[in-house]
């Protein structure tokens, strides 16, 4: 498990809090710890939960084979445990993990790769739902949206830098994005790593203000990036010129 993971809970005490079904199982939803992407759903027995906590690798109970199975034990596409949460009814677990390779046996990143459009149950397939925004970026963007809605403040006098930028519109936002991009370029060329990270943060922040101004969300950017996987950047740029 990652070095910053919390101490391992007592398996027996945790199981005592749960409400397994008639087969002695609870549903376990596995989520990517960094992106929030739902990777798969399995079932855990008391023994599977204990093995997961003890080894730090997600382990399930196979209902068809009626035995424990560690995800990726044969393929190498394991799920490394980060955290476990219990739902309000105690009959399901949210397992946050870091995958070592694709999670689905088909080679897809997520088992949820089959889209259903309208009534078409055999709709087009893809590589699963796009990962969600990084939690920190999502939190920053939520604050931007709050300021855009006129809520909250960021200084004792009740002012808001974000609100001021948004009130001045695209020209001011664009000027700040250009300014921060130039400062990042300069830092990359001749300044410290700390300055590069700081200037990159400034540029990302102002880009998010621009997204909010246009009524877009971080997810819109992620969808574009997800669509570009597996495509040459050279080919993608050539297509945009046509």
C-alpha positions, -999 to +999 in steps of 0.1 A: +000+000+000+012+036-005+033+049+023+008+077+031-021+052+035-039+051+068-033+023+093-049-010+083-083-015+100-090-047+119-108-069+093-130-086+119-142-053+133-148-039+099-168-069+088-189-067+119-201-033+107-213-047+074-246-064+063-236-092+039-263-108+017-276-143+021-244-157+005-222-138+030-211-112+004-210-075+000-207-056-032-174-039-038-171-010-062-135-002-073-126+034-081-093+047-094-078+066-064-063+094-085-089+100-111-122+088-096-129+066-126-151+035-117-130+005-127-151-026-118-176-041-094-170-074-076-180-092-044-162-097-012-166-122+015-151-118+050-120-137+039-117-116+007-119-084+027-093-097+052-069-107+023-074-073+007-065-054+039-036-077+048-019-078+013-028-044+000-040-059-032-077-060-040-091-096-036-127-108-043-148-138-039-156-156-071-193-166-071-188-189-101-157-207-089-166-203-052-131-193-042-109-163-034-093-145-064-068-117-063-074-093-091-045-096-116-028-125-099-023-142-133-023-112-157-003-089-135-030-062-138-034-059-100-053-033-080-032-018-052-054-008-023-055+028-012-086+031+010-119+015+018-152+032+026-185+017+038-218+029+025-246+041+048-264+007+047-233-014+053-240-036+023-215-022-001-179-010-001-161+016-021-126+005-027-101+031-039-071+016-057-043+022-081-044-002-111-013-018-125-025-020-161-060-023-176-087-035-151-110-053-175-101-087-189-109-073-224-079-049-221-101-019-215-092+005-187-126+001-170-151-027-172-177-001-180-167+003-216-200-005-233-221+026-239-259+024-241-274+051-263-312+054-261-326+019-263-295+005-280-282-020-255-253-029-279-241+006-285-206+016-294-178+007-271-149+028-259-123+026-231-147+032-203-160+064-187-135+093-189-116+098-156-129+126-134-109+157-127-082+156-101-098+163-067-076+194-062-084+209-096-121+201-091-121+219-057-104+249-072-129+250-101-158+247-077-145+278-059-143+297-092-179+287-100-189+299-065-173+333-071-189+335-106-223+330-089-215+359-066-209+338-035-180+340-011-150+363-009-112+360-008-101+390+012-113+408+044-129+436+024-152+412+006-135+413-027-128+384-051-100+383-076-119+357-097-151+378-097-132+409-108-116+389-137-149+375-148-166+409-146-140+424-169-147+396-194-127+378-221-101+406-228-089+407-192-089+369-188-071+364-221-045+390-211-038+371-179-036+338-196-010+352-221+009+368-193+010+336-172+020+315-203+049+339-210+061+337-174+059+299-175+079+297-207+106+319-191+106+298-160+110+266-180+140+281-198+159+296-170+144+293-135+141+268-107+118+238-106+097+255-079+092+285-101+082+263-130+056+245-108+043+279-095+039+295-129+023+264-143-002+265-114-010+302-123-015+293-159-038+264-151-058+286-127-064+313-152-073+288-179-100+275-155-113+310-151-116+312-189-135+279-189-159+292-164-164+324-184-174+303-214-197+281-194-174+250-198-162+225-172-130+207-165-148+175-177-151+190-212-113+193-214-109+157-201-133+144-227-112+160-254-080+146-240-095+111-236-106+112-273-070+118-283-056+087-267-041+063-293-038+091-320-006+107-332-003+143-321+011+151-355-019+135-373-044+153-349-028+187-356-029+180-393-066+173-392-073+206-374-056+225-403-080+210-429 
